[in-house]
Amino acid sequence: MIGTGIFAVLGSGFIVVELLEHIDTMLAADDAVMSRGWLLGFALLWPKCLLLFTFGAFFIIWAIRDWNGNASRVLLLKLLEAQQMDEAL
């Protein structure tokens, strides 16, 4: 989970940085047609990058929160184990 989150955050961050660099170079070269094309590409990819950032952050937080296991799941497993031990006796 943590690897998926890190990959999603780094991947979407790389896409955004590369797009912004291309837009910056096109605007510096005064190439209106190409800069508009890159701006359109940015407008199309930015929402997807935001979703990837969100999912990546969610996966990282989820992995950190349940690092030692989910507390309620661990408690249920201990109760089940205690019940099976009582039945075996």
N, C-alpha and C positions, 0 to 999 in steps of 0.2 A: 504494500500500500504506500509506504513512504517513498519507494523508488518510482512508483507511478506518479505520485504527486510531484516529486522533484523533476521528473522527465517532462511532465505537462507544463510546469512553471518555466523551466529552462527553454523548452521548445517554443512556447508562445512568446517568451521574452526575446528569443533570437529572431523570430519572424517579425516582431514589431520593430526591433532595432534595425534590422536590414531594410525594412520598408521605409523607415524614417530616414535612413542614410541615403537611399536612392532618391527619395523625394527631395531631400536637401541638395543633392548634387544636381538634380534636374532644375530646381529653382535657381541655383547659382549659375547654371549655364543659360538661363533665360530661354529654355526650351518649353514653351507653353503647352504644346501638344503632349509631350512625354510626361511632363509634370502632372497634367490633368489625368493621364492614364494611370500613373502611380498613385495619385490621390484617390482615384476610383478603386484601385486595388486595395489601398489602405482602408477605404470605407467598407469594402466588402469583407475584408479579413479581420478588422478590428473587433466586431462583435464575437466572432469565433475565438479570438485570442482572449477576450474577456471571459468567455465561458471556460476556456482552458485554464486561465488563472484561477477562476473560482473553484473548478473541480480539483485542481492541483492543491490549492490551499485547504480544501475540504479533506482530501485524502491525507495530507500531511498532518492536519489537526486530529483527524480520526485515528491515525496510526499512533500519534503521541499520546492521545487520551487513553487508548486501550493497549498501551505498551506492555503492561503486565497482565493483560486479560481483562475482559469485561467483568466487573465486580458482581453483577447479578447472575451472570452465567456461572462464575466460579462458586457462588453461594449455592445455586441450584445443584451443581455437580456434587458439592460436599453433602448436601441434604440427601441426595439420591444415594450416595455412597454409604451414608450413615443408615439409611433405611434398608439397604441391601445387607449391611452387616447385622442389623437387628433381626432380619428375616432369616439369615443364615444360622443364627444362634438359636 
